[in-house]
């Protein structure tokens, strides 16, 4: 899983696009509350769906680049039915 510094490193386009979509969702939410309109609810839900999709793809791509964390891939042993890392 990528760390926070990996999420923002060299990702200005990601930050700009997601910030813009977040702003659209925020304004849509305010307008939804002020006008009691279901159309603005659709805008908010659509923006949230797009943000979720972008974030998921972004995290998957970063996870492929990230070096494995310490202990990743270590053999597991079962102790009282629960998996634990094998220590040597």
N, CA, C and O atoms as a MOPAC input file, in Angstrom:
PM7 MOZYME 1SCF
protein

 N      0.84600 1    -1.16800 1     0.00000 1
 C      0.00000 1     0.00000 1     0.00000 1
 C      0.89500 1     1.23500 1     0.00000 1
 O      1.81600 1     1.32400 1     0.81200 1
 N      0.64600 1     2.17000 1    -0.88000 1
 C      1.48500 1     3.36500 1    -0.94700 1
 C      1.29900 1     4.25800 1     0.28000 1
 O      0.20900 1     4.34900 1     0.84600 1
 N      2.38400 1     4.91000 1     0.67200 1
 C      2.33500 1     5.86900 1     1.77400 1
 C      1.84700 1     7.21100 1     1.23600 1
 O      1.76000 1     7.41100 1     0.02400 1
 N      1.52800 1     8.13400 1     2.15500 1
 C      0.99100 1     9.43400 1     1.74800 1
 C      1.96700 1    10.19400 1     0.87100 1
 O      1.56800 1    10.80500 1    -0.12100 1
 N      3.26800 1    10.16100 1     1.23400 1
 C      4.23700 1    10.89700 1     0.42100 1
 C      4.33900 1    10.33200 1    -0.98900 1
 O      4.65000 1    11.06700 1    -1.92600 1
 N      4.08100 1     9.03100 1    -1.15200 1
 C      4.07100 1     8.43600 1    -2.49000 1
 C      2.83200 1     8.86400 1    -3.27000 1
 O      2.87100 1     8.96500 1    -4.49600 1
 N      1.73900 1     9.11500 1    -2.56500 1
 C      0.50500 1     9.51600 1    -3.24400 1
 C      0.64000 1    10.88600 1    -3.89400 1
 O      0.08700 1    11.11700 1    -4.96900 1
 N      1.37200 1    11.79900 1    -3.25300 1
 C      1.44600 1    13.14900 1    -3.79000 1
 C      2.71300 1    13.40100 1    -4.60100 1
 O      2.79900 1    14.41400 1    -5.29600 1
 N      3.69500 1    12.50800 1    -4.52800 1
 C      4.94600 1    12.69900 1    -5.26200 1
 C      4.70900 1    12.52000 1    -6.76000 1
 O      4.21600 1    11.47600 1    -7.18700 1
 N      5.05400 1    13.52100 1    -7.55500 1
 C      4.91800 1    13.51400 1    -9.01500 1
 C      3.48100 1    13.31000 1    -9.48000 1
 O      3.26300 1    12.75600 1   -10.55800 1
 N      2.51800 1    13.73100 1    -8.71600 1
 C      1.12300 1    13.51600 1    -9.07800 1
 C      0.32200 1    14.80800 1    -9.05700 1
 O     -0.78700 1    14.84700 1    -8.52500 1
 N      0.88000 1    15.85900 1    -9.63100 1
 C      0.17000 1    17.12900 1    -9.62600 1
 C     -1.09500 1    17.08000 1   -10.47200 1
 O     -2.09000 1    17.72100 1   -10.13400 1
 N     -1.06600 1    16.33200 1   -11.55800 1
 C     -2.27600 1    16.20400 1   -12.38500 1
 C     -3.37300 1    15.48600 1   -11.61000 1
 O     -4.53600 1    15.88600 1   -11.66300 1
 N     -3.00900 1    14.43100 1   -10.89200 1
 C     -3.97200 1    13.69300 1   -10.06100 1
 C     -4.58700 1    14.62300 1    -9.02300 1
 O     -5.80600 1    14.64900 1    -8.84800 1
 N     -3.73800 1    15.38900 1    -8.33200 1
 C     -4.23800 1    16.30700 1    -7.30900 1
 C     -5.12900 1    17.38600 1    -7.90900 1
 O     -6.15900 1    17.72700 1    -7.32700 1
 N     -4.75300 1    17.92400 1    -9.05200 1
 C     -5.54200 1    18.98100 1    -9.68700 1
 C     -6.90700 1    18.45800 1   -10.13500 1
 O     -7.93200 1    19.09700 1    -9.89600 1
 N     -6.91400 1    17.30300 1   -10.77900 1
 C     -8.17900 1    16.74100 1   -11.28300 1
 C     -9.10900 1    16.35700 1   -10.14100 1
 O    -10.29900 1    16.66900 1   -10.17000 1
 N     -8.56200 1    15.67400 1    -9.12900 1
 C     -9.42100 1    15.25500 1    -8.01500 1
 C     -9.89800 1    16.45900 1    -7.20200 1
 O    -11.01300 1    16.44800 1    -6.68000 1
 N     -9.07000 1    17.49100 1    -7.09000 1
 C     -9.50700 1    18.70400 1    -6.38800 1
 C    -10.64000 1    19.38600 1    -7.13800 1
 O    -11.60200 1    19.85100 1    -6.52700 1
 N    -10.53100 1    19.44700 1    -8.45400 1
 C    -11.58900 1    20.05300 1    -9.26000 1
 C    -12.89400 1    19.26200 1    -9.14700 1
 O    -13.96700 1    19.84700 1    -8.99900 1
 N    -12.79900 1    17.94800 1    -9.21500 1
 C    -14.00400 1    17.11100 1    -9.08800 1
 C    -14.58500 1    17.24000 1    -7.67600 1
 O    -15.80300 1    17.25700 1    -7.50300 1
 N    -13.71600 1    17.33000 1    -6.67800 1
 C    -14.18100 1    17.54000 1    -5.30500 1
 C    -14.89600 1    18.86700 1    -5.14400 1
 O    -15.88800 1    18.96000 1    -4.42100 1
 N    -14.39900 1    19.89000 1    -5.81200 1
 C    -15.05800 1    21.19600 1    -5.77700 1
 C    -16.43700 1    21.12000 1    -6.43600 1
 O    -17.39700 1    21.70900 1    -5.94000 1
 N    -16.53300 1    20.40100 1    -7.54500 1
 C    -17.83200 1    20.20700 1    -8.21500 1
 C    -18.79800 1    19.49300 1    -7.27100 1
 O    -19.96900 1    19.86200 1    -7.18100 1
 N    -18.30500 1    18.46900 1    -6.56600 1
 C    -19.16200 1    17.74100 1    -5.62500 1
 C    -19.61000 1    18.64800 1    -4.47700 1
 O    -20.76400 1    18.59500 1    -4.05100 1
 N    -18.69400 1    19.47600 1    -3.98300 1
 C    -19.03600 1    20.38900 1    -2.88700 1
 C    -20.10100 1    21.40100 1    -3.31200 1
 O    -21.09100 1    21.60600 1    -2.60900 1
 N    -19.89000 1    22.02300 1    -4.45700 1
 C    -20.86600 1    23.00300 1    -4.95400 1
 C    -22.19900 1    22.31300 1    -5.24600 1
 O    -23.26200 1    22.85000 1    -4.93500 1
 N    -22.13900 1    21.12800 1    -5.84000 1
 C    -23.36400 1    20.37700 1    -6.09400 1
 C    -24.10400 1    20.04800 1    -4.80400 1
 O    -25.33200 1    20.10500 1    -4.75500 1
 N    -23.35300 1    19.70400 1    -3.76100 1
 C    -23.97800 1    19.41600 1    -2.46700 1
 C    -24.64000 1    20.63900 1    -1.86900 1
 O    -25.74500 1    20.55400 1    -1.33300 1
 N    -23.96600 1    21.77900 1    -1.96000 1
 C    -24.58200 1    23.01500 1    -1.45600 1
 C    -25.85800 1    23.35300 1    -2.23000 1
 O    -26.88500 1    23.68700 1    -1.64000 1
 N    -25.77700 1    23.26300 1    -3.55400 1
 C    -26.95700 1    23.56500 1    -4.36800 1
 C    -28.08200 1    22.55600 1    -4.12200 1
 O    -29.26000 1    22.90900 1    -4.16600 1
 N    -27.71200 1    21.31300 1    -3.86600 1
 C    -28.72300 1    20.30400 1    -3.55400 1
 C    -29.45800 1    20.67300 1    -2.27300 1
 O    -30.68200 1    20.55800 1    -2.19600 1
 N    -28.70200 1    21.12200 1    -1.26100 1
 C    -29.33800 1    21.50500 1     0.00200 1
 C    -30.18900 1    22.76700 1    -0.13900 1
 O    -31.26600 1    22.87100 1     0.44900 1
 N    -29.69500 1    23.71500 1    -0.91800 1
 C    -30.41800 1    24.98500 1    -1.05900 1
 C    -31.67000 1    24.86000 1    -1.92300 1
 O    -32.67200 1    25.52400 1    -1.66100 1
 N    -31.62100 1    24.01900 1    -2.94300 1
 C    -32.74900 1    23.93300 1    -3.88200 1
 C    -33.61000 1    22.69100 1    -3.68700 1
 O    -34.66600 1    22.56300 1    -4.30600 1
 N    -33.16300 1    21.77500 1    -2.83000 1
 C    -33.87000 1    20.49700 1    -2.62500 1
 C    -34.10000 1    19.77900 1    -3.94900 1
 O    -35.17600 1    19.23900 1    -4.20300 1
 N    -33.06600 1    19.78500 1    -4.78600 1
 C    -33.17900 1    19.21200 1    -6.11900 1
 C    -32.48900 1    17.85500 1    -6.19000 1
 O    -31.36200 1    17.68200 1    -5.72500 1
 N    -33.18500 1    16.91800 1    -6.77500 1
 C    -32.60500 1    15.60200 1    -6.98500 1
 C    -31.54300 1    15.59400 1    -8.07300 1
 O    -30.68500 1    14.71200 1    -8.10300 1
 N    -31.59900 1    16.56200 1    -8.95600 1
 C    -30.59500 1    16.64900 1   -10.01800 1
 C    -29.21200 1    16.90800 1    -9.43700 1
 O    -28.22500 1    16.32600 1    -9.88800 1
 N    -29.14200 1    17.77400 1    -8.44300 1
 C    -27.85300 1    18.06800 1    -7.81800 1
 C    -27.34900 1    16.87300 1    -7.02700 1
 O    -26.14100 1    16.66300 1    -6.91700 1
 N    -28.27000 1    16.08700 1    -6.47500 1
 C    -27.86300 1    14.85000 1    -5.81300 1
 C    -27.18100 1    13.92700 1    -6.82200 1
 O    -26.19600 1    13.26600 1    -6.49200 1
 N    -27.69500 1    13.88300 1    -8.03100 1
 C    -27.07300 1    13.09200 1    -9.08800 1
 C    -25.67300 1    13.58300 1    -9.42400 1
 O    -24.77500 1    12.78900 1    -9.70100 1
 N    -25.49600 1    14.90700 1    -9.39500 1
 C    -24.17400 1    15.48100 1    -9.65200 1
 C    -23.20500 1    15.05900 1    -8.54900 1
 O    -22.07600 1    14.65800 1    -8.83100 1
 N    -23.64600 1    15.14900 1    -7.30100 1
 C    -22.79100 1    14.76300 1    -6.17200 1
 C    -22.44300 1    13.28100 1    -6.25700 1
 O    -21.28000 1    12.90900 1    -6.09800 1
 N    -23.42100 1    12.44400 1    -6.50300 1
 C    -23.17100 1    10.99500 1    -6.57900 1
 C    -22.26600 1    10.66300 1    -7.76300 1
 O    -21.38700 1     9.80900 1    -7.64400 1
 N    -22.46300 1    11.31600 1    -8.89000 1
 C    -21.59900 1    11.09000 1   -10.04500 1
 C    -20.15600 1    11.49900 1    -9.75900 1
 O    -19.21900 1    10.78500 1   -10.11600 1
 N    -19.98300 1    12.65400 1    -9.11100 1
 C    -18.63500 1    13.11700 1    -8.76500 1
 C    -17.97500 1    12.15800 1    -7.79300 1
 O    -16.78500 1    11.86800 1    -7.91900 1
 N    -18.72800 1    11.66500 1    -6.82900 1
 C    -18.16300 1    10.71100 1    -5.86600 1
 C    -17.77000 1     9.40800 1    -6.56000 1
 O    -16.73600 1     8.82200 1    -6.23700 1
 N    -18.57200 1     8.96000 1    -7.49400 1
 C    -18.24000 1     7.75100 1    -8.23800 1
 C    -16.97300 1     7.91700 1    -9.05900 1
 O    -16.13100 1     7.02000 1    -9.10300 1
 N    -16.84000 1     9.06400 1    -9.71000 1
 C    -15.64200 1     9.33900 1   -10.50500 1
 C    -14.42300 1     9.43500 1    -9.59900 1
 O    -13.36500 1     8.90100 1    -9.93000 1
 N    -14.55900 1    10.11000 1    -8.45700 1
 C    -13.44400 1    10.20000 1    -7.51300 1
 C    -13.02900 1     8.81900 1    -7.01400 1
 O    -11.83800 1     8.52800 1    -6.90800 1
 N    -13.99800 1     7.97700 1    -6.71100 1
 C    -13.69300 1     6.62000 1    -6.25600 1
 C    -12.93000 1     5.85700 1    -7.33800 1
 O    -11.93300 1     5.19600 1    -7.04500 1
 N    -13.38800 1     5.94500 1    -8.57200 1
 C    -12.73600 1     5.23100 1    -9.67100 1
 C    -11.31000 1     5.72900 1    -9.88700 1
 O    -10.38800 1     4.92700 1   -10.03800 1
 N    -11.12600 1     7.03600 1    -9.90000 1
 C     -9.78900 1     7.60700 1   -10.09900 1
 C     -8.86100 1     7.19400 1    -8.95900 1
 O     -7.71900 1     6.80300 1    -9.20400 1
 N     -9.33800 1     7.27600 1    -7.71800 1
 C     -8.50700 1     6.91600 1    -6.57200 1
 C     -8.14300 1     5.43700 1    -6.60000 1
 O     -7.01200 1     5.07400 1    -6.27700 1
 N     -9.07800 1     4.58800 1    -6.97800 1
 C     -8.79900 1     3.15400 1    -7.03700 1
 C     -7.73300 1     2.84800 1    -8.07700 1
 O     -6.79300 1     2.10200 1    -7.80100 1
 N     -7.86600 1     3.40700 1    -9.25300 1
 C     -6.86900 1     3.18900 1   -10.31100 1
 C     -5.51800 1     3.73700 1    -9.87900 1
 O     -4.48800 1     3.09500 1   -10.08900 1
 N     -5.51700 1     4.90900 1    -9.28200 1
 C     -4.27200 1     5.54400 1    -8.83300 1
 C     -3.56500 1     4.67800 1    -7.79000 1
 O     -2.35100 1     4.48800 1    -7.86500 1
 N     -4.30400 1     4.16000 1    -6.83100 1
 C     -3.70300 1     3.31600 1    -5.79900 1
 C     -3.18200 1     2.00600 1    -6.37600 1
 O     -2.12800 1     1.52800 1    -5.95600 1
 N     -3.88700 1     1.42900 1    -7.31300 1
 C     -3.42000 1     0.18400 1    -7.93200 1
 C     -2.11300 1     0.42500 1    -8.68500 1
 O     -1.17900 1    -0.37000 1    -8.58600 1
 N     -2.05000 1     1.51100 1    -9.42700 1
 C     -0.82100 1     1.81600 1   -10.16300 1
 C      0.34100 1     2.08300 1    -9.21300 1
 O      1.46200 1     1.64800 1    -9.47700 1
 N      0.09200 1     2.79200 1    -8.11300 1
 C      1.16100 1     3.05700 1    -7.15100 1
 C      1.58800 1     1.78900 1    -6.42400 1
 O      2.76700 1     1.62100 1    -6.11300 1
 N      0.64800 1     0.90300 1    -6.15200 1
 C      0.99600 1    -0.33600 1    -5.46300 1
 C      1.90600 1    -1.20000 1    -6.32800 1
 O      2.73500 1    -1.94200 1    -5.80100 1
 N      1.76400 1    -1.11500 1    -7.63200 1
 C      2.65200 1    -1.86900 1    -8.52800 1
 C      4.06400 1    -1.30400 1    -8.50600 1
 O      5.02800 1    -2.05100 1    -8.66800 1
 N      4.20100 1     0.01300 1    -8.30800 1
 C      5.50600 1     0.66600 1    -8.29800 1
 C      6.20000 1     0.56100 1    -6.94900 1
 O      7.42900 1     0.52500 1    -6.88600 1
 N      5.43100 1     0.51000 1    -5.87600 1
 C      5.99000 1     0.57300 1    -4.52600 1
 C      6.82100 1    -0.66800 1    -4.21500 1
 O      6.44800 1    -1.77800 1    -4.59300 1
 N      7.95100 1    -0.47800 1    -3.52300 1
 C      8.72800 1    -1.63100 1    -3.11300 1
 C      7.95400 1    -2.41600 1    -2.06100 1
 O      7.16600 1    -1.83300 1    -1.31700 1
 N      8.16400 1    -3.72200 1    -1.98700 1
 C      7.42600 1    -4.50500 1    -1.00500 1
 C      7.78000 1    -4.06600 1     0.41300 1
 O      8.92200 1    -3.71000 1     0.70300 1
 N      6.79300 1    -4.09900 1     1.27700 1
 C      7.02200 1    -3.72200 1     2.66300 1
 C      7.78800 1    -4.83200 1     3.37900 1
 O      7.73100 1    -5.98700 1     2.95800 1
 N      8.50300 1    -4.50100 1     4.45300 1
 C      9.25400 1    -5.52800 1     5.17500 1
 C      8.32500 1    -6.64100 1     5.64300 1
 O      7.24900 1    -6.38200 1     6.18100 1
 N      8.74200 1    -7.84300 1     5.43600 1
 C      7.94300 1    -8.99400 1     5.84800 1
 C      6.93400 1    -9.43700 1     4.81300 1
 O      6.23500 1   -10.42700 1     5.02800 1
 N      6.83500 1    -8.73400 1     3.69200 1
 C      5.87800 1    -9.12400 1     2.66100 1
 C      6.33400 1   -10.43700 1     2.04100 1
 O      7.50500 1   -10.59300 1     1.69400 1
 N      5.44900 1   -11.33900 1     1.90700 1
 C      5.76500 1   -12.62700 1     1.30100 1
 C      6.40700 1   -13.61100 1     2.26300 1
 O      6.80800 1   -14.70200 1     1.85900 1
 N      6.50800 1   -13.23300 1     3.54300 1
 C      7.08500 1   -14.15000 1     4.52400 1
 C      6.12700 1   -15.31300 1     4.74400 1
 O      4.90900 1   -15.13600 1     4.71000 1
 N      6.68000 1   -16.50700 1     4.97200 1
 C      5.80000 1   -17.64600 1     5.21400 1
 C      4.96200 1   -17.43000 1     6.46500 1
 O      5.39800 1   -16.77000 1     7.40800 1
 N      3.77400 1   -17.98200 1     6.46700 1
 C      2.85700 1   -17.82200 1     7.59300 1
 C      2.67700 1   -19.16600 1     8.28000 1
 O      2.63000 1   -20.20600 1     7.62400 1
 N      2.57900 1   -19.14000 1     9.58000 1
 C      2.29200 1   -20.34600 1    10.35900 1
 C      0.99000 1   -20.11300 1    11.11500 1
 O      0.61500 1   -18.97000 1    11.37600 1
 N      0.31400 1   -21.17800 1    11.46000 1
 C     -0.94000 1   -21.04500 1    12.20200 1
 C     -0.69300 1   -21.32500 1    13.67500 1
 O     -0.11900 1   -22.34800 1    14.04800 1
 N     -1.14400 1   -20.38200 1    14.50500 1
 C     -1.07800 1   -20.54800 1    15.94100 1
 C     -2.48600 1   -20.38700 1    16.47200 1
 O     -3.07200 1   -19.30700 1    16.39700 1
 N     -3.02400 1   -21.46600 1    17.00800 1
 C     -4.39600 1   -21.48900 1    17.51500 1
 C     -5.38800 1   -20.97500 1    16.48700 1
 O     -6.30000 1   -20.21700 1    16.81900 1
 N     -5.20800 1   -21.39200 1    15.22700 1
 C     -6.17100 1   -21.06800 1    14.18400 1
 C     -5.97800 1   -19.72400 1    13.52900 1
 O     -6.66700 1   -19.40700 1    12.56000 1
 N     -5.04000 1   -18.91100 1    14.04300 1
 C     -4.82200 1   -17.59600 1    13.45800 1
 C     -3.47200 1   -17.57700 1    12.74400 1
 O     -2.48400 1   -18.07000 1    13.28700 1
 N     -3.41300 1   -17.01600 1    11.53700 1
 C     -2.12600 1   -16.94800 1    10.83200 1
 C     -1.20300 1   -15.93100 1    11.49600 1
 O     -1.62900 1   -14.83400 1    11.85300 1
 N      0.05100 1   -16.30200 1    11.65600 1
 C      1.06900 1   -15.39900 1    12.19100 1
 C      2.31400 1   -15.53900 1    11.34500 1
 O      2.48600 1   -16.54000 1    10.64800 1
 N      3.18400 1   -14.54400 1    11.39800 1
 C      4.42300 1   -14.60100 1    10.63900 1
 C      5.38200 1   -15.57200 1    11.31100 1
 O      5.47000 1   -15.62200 1    12.53800 1
 N      6.09200 1   -16.33500 1    10.51000 1
 C      7.07600 1   -17.26200 1    11.02900 1
 C      8.35000 1   -16.47200 1    11.32400 1
 O      8.85500 1   -15.74400 1    10.46900 1
 N      8.85500 1   -16.62600 1    12.53200 1
 C     10.10200 1   -15.94800 1    12.89100 1
 C     11.22300 1   -16.97700 1    12.93900 1
 O     11.01200 1   -18.12000 1    13.34500 1
 N     12.41200 1   -16.56400 1    12.52300 1
 C     13.51300 1   -17.52100 1    12.53000 1
 C     14.60900 1   -17.06100 1    13.44600 1
 O     15.62600 1   -17.74200 1    13.58200 1

